[in-house]
């Protein structure tokens, strides 16, 4: 995974992009949290 892809897959980056799309904070925060807990480990498995 390239540095740019890693940056784009970061939970905080996901949160910021959701806010850029005018997703309310009360929805963007749990969505970004779910991303960090569910999707992020799949993308980075085997990297520890």
C-alpha positions in Angstrom: 0.0 0.0 0.0 1.5 3.4 -1.0 1.9 6.3 1.4 -1.0 8.1 -0.3 -3.3 5.1 0.1 -2.3 4.7 3.7 -3.1 8.4 4.3 -6.4 8.1 2.6 -7.3 5.0 4.7 -6.5 6.7 8.0 -9.5 7.1 10.3 -9.0 10.8 10.9 -8.7 11.4 7.1 -12.0 9.5 6.6 -13.6 11.7 9.3 -12.4 14.9 7.6 -13.6 13.8 4.2 -17.0 12.9 5.6 -17.2 16.4 7.2 -16.1 17.9 3.8 -19.1 16.1 2.3 -21.3 17.9 5.0 -21.9 14.8 7.0 -22.9 16.0 10.5 -20.4 15.4 13.3 -22.7 13.1 15.1 -22.7 10.7 12.1 -19.1 11.2 10.9 -17.5 10.3 14.2 -19.1 6.9 14.6 -18.6 6.2 10.9 -14.9 7.0 11.2 -14.6 4.9 14.4 -16.3 2.0 12.6 -13.8 2.4 9.8 -10.9 2.3 12.2 -12.2 -0.8 14.0 -13.5 -2.8 11.0 -12.0 -1.8 7.7 -8.6 -0.5 8.7 -7.4 -3.8 10.2 -8.4 -5.6 7.0 -6.3 -3.2 4.9 -3.3 -3.4 7.3 -3.3 -7.1 8.4 0.1 -8.6 8.5 1.8 -5.3 8.9 2.5 -5.4 12.6 
